[in-house]
Every structure is written in C-alpha cells, then in structure tokens.
C-alpha cells in the first residue's frame, strides 16, 4: 500500500516539476528579451558617439549584457574577429549555434540582428537596430501582458496533471 502512495507522490512531483520548468522557461525568455533590448540600446549609443568597429561593438555589448544574450554577443565578437565566415549573418548563426538554452524569441531577434549588422552605413545600422529593438519591445509587451496568468497556469497545470495521473494509477 505504501508503494502506491510513494508512486503517487513521485508522479505529482514529476508533473509539478514539469509545470514549474515551463513557467521558469517563460520567465527566462522574457528576461532574455529585456537583456537584448538593453544590448541594442548600448550598441546604438556606441555607434552614434564612437563609431566602434563591429567586433569591438559586439564584445562591449556582450560585457554590458548579462545572461545568454551576452554570451551570444561575445561569441559573435570572436567569430567576427576570426572571420571564418564571410559576413555578420553567418557569424551570428555560428554564435547562436554555440550557445545553449537560447530562448526562441531572443534567437529570432538575434538572427534579425545578424542580418542587419555590418551591411549599411551608420544611418542604416541605427535604423536596423531600432527596428529590431521595436520588434523586441512588441514581443516583450505581449509576453508581459499575461505573464502572471500564464506562469500560474503552467504551474497549476503541472500539479493538476500529476494529481489526475496519481488518482488514475492509485
């Protein structure tokens, strides 16, 4: 009899853990977008006032930015300096592939950044950064609008699914 209860507790804990993991993933994705917006702001200021070369710009932005976005930008700086691939877009794809656990929305925005970096003059670069920043802000607003409900929903769904499975098996 006690083995059934131990199994039920393990099922509830496992499903609850999955729900809490989904909630943490959602929060991590939102945080990555915030970090990317900060990095884009920093890059815009650097370009406007110092005309920093692209590898240095990415390295400085990576140092200013925390989390997985900072890692991608630092890796991108290394890729650009090594010039293994011919353009910033290819270097960005290489940098993204080297960094693990990059949230989907942040990855899409970073790919957009890779397509715009190093292709235009100063005004074009600034315009490209602004477009990516506005895209990130729209995504962040969508995510922030229902964050509490969604996070609570993931957590509740995990626990309830575990309880339902435990009831079925016990």
C-alpha positions as CSV (number, residue, x, y, z in Angstrom):
1,X,0.0,0.0,0.0
2,X,2.8,2.5,0.8
3,X,4.4,1.8,-2.5
4,X,1.3,3.2,-4.2
5,X,1.5,6.4,-2.2
6,X,5.2,6.8,-2.9
7,X,4.5,6.4,-6.6
8,X,1.6,8.9,-6.4
9,X,3.8,11.5,-4.7
10,X,6.5,10.9,-7.3
11,X,4.0,11.3,-10.2
12,X,2.7,14.6,-8.7
13,X,6.2,15.9,-8.0
14,X,7.3,15.0,-11.6
15,X,4.4,16.6,-13.3
16,X,4.6,19.6,-10.9
17,X,8.3,19.9,-11.7
18,X,7.5,19.9,-15.4
19,X,4.9,22.7,-14.9
20,X,7.4,24.8,-12.9
21,X,10.1,24.2,-15.5
22,X,7.7,25.5,-18.2
23,X,7.0,28.6,-16.1
24,X,10.7,29.2,-15.5
25,X,11.3,28.9,-19.2
26,X,8.7,31.6,-19.9
27,X,10.3,33.9,-17.4
28,X,13.8,33.2,-18.8
29,X,12.6,34.0,-22.3
30,X,11.2,37.3,-21.2
31,X,14.4,38.2,-19.3
32,X,16.4,37.4,-22.5
33,X,14.4,39.9,-24.5
34,X,14.9,42.5,-21.8
35,X,18.7,41.9,-21.9
36,X,18.6,42.1,-25.7
37,X,16.8,45.4,-25.7
38,X,19.5,46.7,-23.3
39,X,22.2,45.5,-25.6
40,X,20.6,47.1,-28.6
41,X,20.4,50.4,-26.7
42,X,24.1,50.2,-25.8
43,X,25.0,49.3,-29.4
44,X,23.1,52.3,-30.7
45,X,24.8,54.7,-28.3
46,X,28.2,53.3,-29.1
47,X,27.7,53.6,-32.8
48,X,26.3,57.2,-32.5
49,X,29.1,58.5,-30.4
50,X,32.2,56.4,-31.0
51,X,31.7,54.6,-34.4
52,X,33.0,51.4,-32.7
53,X,34.1,48.7,-35.1
54,X,31.7,45.7,-35.2
55,X,33.8,43.1,-33.3
56,X,34.5,45.6,-30.5
57,X,30.9,46.8,-30.5
58,X,29.6,43.2,-30.0
59,X,32.2,42.4,-27.3
60,X,31.3,45.6,-25.4
61,X,27.6,44.9,-25.7
62,X,28.2,41.4,-24.6
63,X,30.0,42.6,-21.5
64,X,27.3,45.1,-20.7
65,X,24.6,42.5,-21.2
66,X,24.0,39.5,-18.9
67,X,22.7,36.0,-19.5
68,X,22.6,34.0,-22.7
69,X,22.3,37.1,-24.9
70,X,25.6,38.4,-23.6
71,X,27.2,35.0,-24.3
72,X,25.9,35.2,-27.9
73,X,27.3,38.7,-28.4
74,X,30.7,37.8,-27.0
75,X,30.8,34.7,-29.2
76,X,29.8,36.8,-32.2
77,X,32.7,39.1,-31.5
78,X,35.1,36.2,-31.6
79,X,33.5,34.9,-34.8
80,X,33.8,38.3,-36.4
81,X,37.5,38.6,-35.4
82,X,38.4,35.2,-36.6
83,X,36.5,35.9,-39.9
84,X,35.9,32.2,-40.5
85,X,32.6,33.1,-42.3
86,X,32.3,36.0,-44.8
87,X,29.6,38.1,-43.2
88,X,28.0,39.0,-39.9
89,X,24.9,37.0,-40.6
90,X,26.9,33.8,-40.9
91,X,28.9,34.7,-37.9
92,X,25.7,35.2,-35.9
93,X,24.4,31.8,-36.9
94,X,27.6,30.3,-35.8
95,X,27.5,32.2,-32.5
96,X,23.9,31.1,-31.9
97,X,24.6,27.5,-32.6
98,X,27.4,27.5,-30.0
99,X,25.3,28.9,-27.2
100,X,22.9,26.5,-25.4
101,X,19.5,27.3,-24.0
102,X,18.8,30.4,-26.1
103,X,15.1,31.2,-25.9
104,X,13.2,31.1,-29.2
105,X,12.1,34.8,-29.4
106,X,15.5,36.1,-28.4
107,X,17.1,33.8,-31.0
108,X,14.8,35.2,-33.7
109,X,15.7,38.7,-32.8
110,X,19.4,37.9,-32.7
111,X,19.1,36.4,-36.2
112,X,17.5,39.6,-37.4
113,X,20.4,41.5,-35.8
114,X,22.9,39.3,-37.7
115,X,21.1,40.1,-41.0
116,X,21.4,43.8,-40.4
117,X,24.9,44.2,-38.8
118,X,27.7,45.4,-41.0
119,X,25.6,45.8,-44.1
120,X,24.8,49.5,-44.1
121,X,26.3,52.9,-43.3
122,X,25.8,54.5,-39.9
123,X,22.2,55.7,-40.5
124,X,21.2,52.3,-41.9
125,X,22.8,50.5,-38.9
126,X,20.9,52.7,-36.5
127,X,17.7,52.2,-38.3
128,X,18.2,48.4,-38.3
129,X,18.9,48.4,-34.6
130,X,15.8,50.5,-34.0
131,X,13.7,48.1,-36.0
132,X,15.0,45.1,-34.0
133,X,14.5,47.0,-30.7
134,X,10.9,47.8,-31.6
135,X,10.3,44.1,-32.6
136,X,11.7,43.0,-29.2
137,X,9.6,45.5,-27.3
138,X,6.4,44.3,-29.1
139,X,7.3,40.7,-28.2
140,X,8.1,41.7,-24.6
141,X,4.8,43.6,-24.3
142,X,2.9,40.5,-25.5
143,X,4.7,38.3,-23.1
144,X,4.4,40.7,-20.1
145,X,0.7,41.3,-20.6
146,X,-0.4,37.9,-19.5
147,X,2.8,36.7,-17.7
148,X,1.3,36.2,-14.2
149,X,-1.7,34.2,-15.6
150,X,0.5,32.1,-17.9
151,X,3.1,31.3,-15.3
152,X,0.5,30.4,-12.7
153,X,-1.3,28.4,-15.4
154,X,1.8,26.3,-16.2
155,X,2.4,25.6,-12.5
156,X,-1.2,24.7,-11.8
157,X,-1.5,22.6,-14.9
158,X,1.6,20.6,-13.9
159,X,0.3,19.9,-10.4
160,X,-3.2,19.1,-11.5
161,X,-2.0,16.8,-14.3
162,X,0.2,15.0,-11.7
163,X,-2.8,14.7,-9.3
164,X,-5.0,13.4,-12.0
165,X,-2.4,10.7,-13.1
166,X,-1.9,9.7,-9.4
167,X,-5.6,9.3,-8.9
168,X,-5.8,7.1,-12.1
169,X,-2.9,4.9,-11.0
170,X,-3.8,4.6,-7.3
